[in-house]
């Protein structure tokens, strides 16, 4: 059977019959089930095979995106980044040599929120799609770098906003390919230095974002306290057995397609493509390092949501670094759809959502704080509009949005919210 015909059968096999939520154990997939053996080098030398591989990968991405949406609540921009991140972890598999550690940097993925917002469920769902997932409830520096050296995808649950300094150091270093940590090991009375590779994908859940700006700048964050409710009701508090059945069926197909697709990625070309994209905000080298793997793993049809995620992230880093709060405020204004009337309290909610900060966090924006920033941007409350519990209404025209965009070197058209 040719490689092309073999690939065409990846999604044609009958899917297993769904298991009702009352059957079987209610738990995350067994880690062994999420570790299928990868195939050796793919035969993608012809244009036809390459095009077929891109099509197969796009279908795989859609399946993972749709399946995660059944069980855990993310905003659409973060769900796209989450799906791309999960599939990109297969670049840490060692069987496909061309795909192995294809990216020079790999971001940390983080979900935050108060109790009951689905953070632990998000970690379980993530484990169903990643390469060699290892969930840790109590992380130590040694545990992290030893598992990272084995090529695992690390899922750290209930992590503090201020991790131990050694843990912070390991998480920072593990963002970049080639970083190692030397340790003295003793074997039969002899002491020798062992170097551990710490480059690995890491998924983190906790009640708040990191207080460490350097670590947070390497992290893509979702505040699950701000996720809109699902139309058909809440997401399940625990994963049903049907999730395990579905991921057990899907995991071998991820292992067959994702590494092949990763092996075809030209990272230099992707970098230039991002620099030339008019829909992206101005990004520094760190932002490019964070999102280049995610951009490379995201099909074109999902890129608009990814652009919104990148804009949200760059606004968040700006706020964390205290470089220019007015930029973050303005980006949040645009994210609201350029309304004619702005209520400071309402705008504060949009800003906090964009930053991934819970409204009870000390760094969260308040209506009063937003009013101060709006005044600094040259806006004044409208005397003709009634004061509300969300603050004094500010009237703003489309022309003023454009003027502000020019002054802040931001294009209005780049921040349009998708329908």
C-alpha positions in Angstrom: 0.0 0.0 0.0 1.4 3.4 -0.9 2.0 6.1 1.7 -0.8 8.3 0.1 -3.4 5.5 0.2 -2.3 4.6 3.7 -2.8 8.2 4.8 -6.2 8.4 3.3 -7.4 5.6 5.6 -6.4 7.4 8.8 -9.8 8.8 9.4 -11.9 6.3 7.5 -11.8 3.5 10.1 -15.0 3.2 12.0 -15.1 5.2 15.2 -15.9 3.2 18.4 -19.4 3.2 19.6 -20.0 6.0 22.2 -20.0 4.8 25.8 -22.8 6.3 27.9 -21.7 8.4 30.8 -23.0 5.7 33.2 -20.7 3.0 31.8 -17.1 2.5 32.9 -14.9 4.6 35.1 -15.3 8.3 35.1 -11.7 9.3 34.6 -9.0 10.7 32.3 -7.5 8.5 29.7 -4.9 6.0 30.8 -1.5 7.6 30.1 -0.4 4.5 28.2 -3.4 4.9 25.8 -2.2 8.4 25.0 1.3 7.1 23.9 0.9 5.3 20.6 4.0 4.3 18.7 4.9 6.8 16.1 5.7 5.7 12.5 9.0 6.1 10.9 9.8 8.6 8.2 6.8 9.5 6.0 7.0 9.4 2.2 6.0 13.0 1.5 8.5 13.7 -1.3 5.9 14.4 -4.0 3.7 17.5 -4.1 0.6 15.3 -4.1 1.6 13.6 -0.9 2.5 16.9 0.8 -0.9 18.3 -0.1 -2.6 15.2 1.2 -0.7 15.5 4.4 -1.8 19.1 4.9 -5.4 18.1 4.3 -5.2 15.2 6.8 -3.7 17.4 9.4 -6.4 20.0 8.9 -9.0 17.3 9.5 -7.1 16.1 12.6 -7.0 19.7 14.0 -10.7 20.1 13.5 -11.4 16.8 15.3 -9.3 17.7 18.4 -10.7 21.3 18.4 -14.3 20.0 18.3 -13.8 17.2 20.9 -12.2 19.5 23.5 -15.1 21.8 23.1 -17.5 19.1 24.4 -15.8 18.7 27.7 -14.0 21.9 28.8 -14.8 25.6 28.5 -12.3 27.8 26.6 -12.7 31.0 24.6 -12.4 30.3 20.9 -9.1 32.1 20.5 -7.5 30.1 23.4 -9.1 26.8 22.1 -7.3 27.3 18.8 -4.0 27.9 20.6 -4.7 25.0 22.9 -5.3 22.6 20.0 -2.2 23.7 18.1 -0.1 23.4 21.3 -1.4 19.9 22.0 -0.6 18.7 18.5 2.8 20.5 18.6 3.9 18.4 21.6 4.4 15.5 19.2 7.5 17.3 18.0 9.1 15.9 21.2 8.7 12.3 20.0 12.0 10.7 19.1 10.9 8.2 16.4 10.5 10.7 13.6 13.9 12.3 13.5 12.9 15.1 11.1 10.1 16.2 13.5 12.1 15.9 16.7 12.4 19.2 18.5 11.5 21.1 15.3 10.9 24.3 17.1 13.6 26.3 18.9 11.2 27.4 21.6 7.9 26.0 23.0 5.5 28.1 25.1 4.0 27.2 28.4 0.2 26.9 28.4 -1.7 28.1 31.5 -5.3 28.1 32.7 -6.3 30.2 35.7 -9.5 30.8 37.7 -11.2 30.3 41.0 -12.4 27.0 42.4 -14.9 25.1 40.2 -14.0 26.8 36.8 -12.7 23.6 35.2 -8.9 23.9 35.5 -8.3 20.3 36.5 -10.7 19.1 33.8 -8.8 21.1 31.3 -5.6 19.3 32.4 -7.3 15.9 31.9 -8.6 16.9 28.4 -5.1 18.2 27.5 -3.6 14.9 28.5 -5.8 13.1 26.0 -4.2 14.8 23.0 -0.5 15.3 24.0 2.6 13.2 23.6 3.5 11.2 26.7 1.5 13.2 29.2 2.6 13.2 32.9 0.3 14.9 35.4 2.0 16.2 38.6 0.1 17.5 41.6 3.3 18.2 43.6 6.1 19.5 41.4 9.8 19.7 42.4 12.7 20.9 40.3 14.1 17.3 40.1 10.8 15.8 39.1 10.3 18.4 36.3 13.8 18.2 34.7 14.0 14.4 34.9 10.6 13.9 33.2 11.4 16.6 30.7 14.6 14.7 29.9 12.4 11.7 29.1 10.5 13.8 26.6 7.2 13.9 28.5 4.6 16.6 28.3 4.3 17.9 31.8 0.9 18.9 33.3 1.3 20.8 36.6 -2.0 21.1 38.5 -2.8 23.7 41.2 0.4 25.6 40.9 1.0 28.7 43.0 1.4 32.2 41.5 4.8 32.3 43.2 6.5 28.9 42.6 9.7 27.9 44.3 12.6 29.8 42.8 14.2 26.6 41.6 11.0 25.6 39.9 10.7 29.0 38.2 14.3 28.6 36.9 13.5 25.2 35.4 10.3 26.4 33.8 12.1 29.4 32.3 15.0 27.3 31.0 12.7 24.6 29.6 11.2 27.2 27.2 14.3 27.0 24.9 15.7 24.0 23.0 19.2 22.9 24.1 18.9 24.1 27.7 20.3 21.6 30.3 20.7 21.3 34.0 23.8 19.6 35.4 23.5 17.3 38.4 26.0 15.3 40.4 25.0 11.7 40.5 26.6 8.9 42.5 27.0 5.4 41.1 28.9 2.7 43.0 30.6 5.3 45.1 31.7 7.3 42.0 30.5 10.9 41.5 30.0 12.2 38.0 28.1 15.1 36.4 24.9 14.2 34.5 23.2 16.8 32.3 19.5 16.7 31.9 17.6 18.3 29.0 14.9 20.5 30.4 13.3 21.6 27.0 9.7 20.2 27.2 6.1 21.3 26.8 4.4 22.3 30.1 0.7 22.8 30.8 0.0 24.7 34.1 -3.2 25.3 36.1 -3.7 27.5 39.1 -5.8 30.2 40.6 -3.7 33.1 39.2 -1.1 34.1 36.7 2.6 34.0 37.7 4.0 37.0 39.5 7.2 36.4 37.6 7.1 38.6 34.5 9.9 36.7 32.7 8.1 33.4 33.2 4.7 34.8 32.3 6.0 36.3 29.1 6.8 32.7 28.0 3.2 31.6 28.8 -0.1 31.6 26.9 -2.9 32.1 29.5 -6.6 31.6 29.7 -8.7 33.0 32.6 -11.4 30.3 32.9 -13.5 32.5 35.3 -14.3 34.7 32.2 -15.3 31.9 29.8 -18.9 32.4 28.6 -21.4 29.7 29.5 -22.1 27.0 27.0 -25.5 27.3 25.2 -26.6 23.8 26.1 -25.6 24.0 29.7 -22.4 23.7 31.8 -19.4 21.6 30.8 -19.4 18.3 32.7 -17.7 18.6 36.1 -16.0 15.2 35.5 -15.0 13.5 32.2 -17.3 10.7 31.2 -16.0 7.4 30.0 -16.9 8.4 26.4 -14.0 10.9 26.5 -11.6 8.1 27.1 -13.0 6.0 24.3 -12.8 8.9 21.9 -9.2 9.9 22.8 -8.1 6.2 22.6 -9.4 6.1 19.1 -7.9 9.5 18.1 -4.5 9.2 19.8 -3.0 6.7 17.3 -4.1 8.9 14.4 -2.5 12.0 16.0 0.7 9.9 16.4 0.5 9.0 12.7 -0.3 12.4 11.2 1.1 15.1 13.5 4.8 14.2 13.5 4.7 13.9 9.7 3.2 17.3 9.4 5.7 18.8 11.9 8.6 17.4 9.8 7.5 19.4 6.8 7.5 22.8 8.7 10.1 25.4 7.6 10.4 27.5 10.8 12.3 30.3 9.0 9.5 30.6 6.5 6.9 30.6 9.3 8.8 33.4 11.0 8.8 35.6 7.9 5.1 34.8 7.3 4.2 36.1 10.8 6.3 39.2 10.3 4.5 40.0 7.1 1.0 39.3 8.4 -1.0 42.5 8.6 -3.5 41.1 11.1 -0.9 40.7 13.8 0.0 43.3 16.3 3.6 44.5 16.6 5.5 41.7 18.3 8.9 41.6 19.9 11.3 38.6 19.6 9.9 36.9 22.7 6.3 37.1 21.4 7.5 35.6 18.1 9.3 32.8 20.0 6.1 32.0 22.0 3.7 32.0 19.1 5.8 30.7 16.1 5.1 27.0 17.0 1.4 27.7 17.6 1.1 29.6 14.3 2.9 26.8 12.4 0.5 24.2 13.8 -2.7 26.2 13.1 -4.5 25.7 9.8 -5.4 28.9 7.9 -9.1 28.6 8.7 -8.4 29.1 12.4 -5.8 31.9 12.1 -8.2 34.7 12.8 -9.0 33.4 16.2 -5.2 32.9 16.8 -4.6 36.5 15.9 -7.0 37.5 18.6 -5.2 35.2 21.0 -1.9 36.9 20.1 -3.4 40.3 20.6 -4.7 39.3 24.0 -1.3 37.9 25.0 0.7 40.9 23.9 -1.7 43.2 25.8 -1.3 41.0 28.8 2.5 41.1 28.7 2.3 44.9 28.3 0.2 45.2 31.4 2.5 42.8 33.4 5.6 44.8 32.4 3.8 48.1 33.1 5.1 49.5 29.8 2.0 51.3 28.6 -1.4 50.6 30.2 -3.1 52.9 27.7 -2.2 50.5 24.9 -4.0 47.7 26.8 -7.0 49.9 27.4 -7.2 50.9 23.8 -6.9 47.3 22.6 -9.7 46.3 24.9 -11.8 49.2 23.5 -11.3 47.7 20.0 -12.0 44.2 21.2 -15.4 45.5 22.4 -16.3 46.4 18.8 -15.7 50.1 18.9 -18.9 51.1 20.7 -20.1 54.7 20.6 -20.5 54.8 24.4 -18.0 53.2 26.8 -18.8 52.4 30.4 -15.7 52.2 32.5 -16.9 49.3 34.6 -17.9 47.3 31.5 -14.6 48.1 29.9 -12.7 46.9 33.0 -14.3 43.5 32.5 -13.0 43.3 28.9 -9.6 44.4 29.9 -9.3 41.9 32.7 -10.5 39.2 30.3 -7.9 40.2 27.8 -5.2 40.1 30.5 -6.4 36.8 31.9 -6.7 38.3 35.4 -9.5 37.5 37.8 -11.5 40.6 38.8 -10.6 39.9 42.5 -6.9 39.9 41.7 -5.0 42.9 43.1 -3.8 43.7 39.6 -7.3 43.7 38.1 -8.6 46.9 36.6 -11.6 48.6 38.3 -14.1 51.0 36.8 -12.4 53.8 38.6 -9.0 52.9 37.3 -10.3 52.7 33.8 -11.8 56.1 34.1 -8.4 57.5 35.0 -6.8 55.8 31.9 -9.5 57.1 29.6 -8.9 60.6 30.8 -5.2 60.2 30.2 -6.1 59.2 26.6 -7.8 62.6 26.2 -11.4 61.4 26.7 -14.0 63.0 29.0 -17.3 61.7 30.4 -20.3 62.8 28.3 -22.4 65.4 30.1 -25.5 64.3 28.2 -25.4 60.7 29.3 -26.7 59.4 32.7 -24.3 58.1 35.3 -24.7 54.3 35.9 -23.4 51.8 38.4 -20.7 51.0 35.9 -19.4 54.6 36.0 -19.7 57.8 34.0 -20.3 57.0 30.3 -17.6 58.1 27.9 -18.8 59.1 24.4 -16.3 58.2 21.6 -16.6 58.4 17.8 -15.2 56.2 15.1 -12.9 59.0 14.1 -11.5 59.2 17.6 -10.8 55.5 17.5 -8.8 56.0 14.4 -6.9 59.0 15.8 -6.1 57.0 18.9 -5.0 54.1 16.8 -2.6 56.2 14.8 -1.2 57.8 18.0 -0.6 54.3 19.5 0.7 52.9 16.2 -2.1 50.3 16.1 -4.4 49.7 13.1 -8.1 49.6 13.9 -8.7 46.9 11.2 -6.3 44.6 12.9 -8.4 44.3 16.0 -11.9 43.6 14.6 -13.7 41.0 16.6 -14.9 38.1 14.4 -18.6 37.5 13.9 
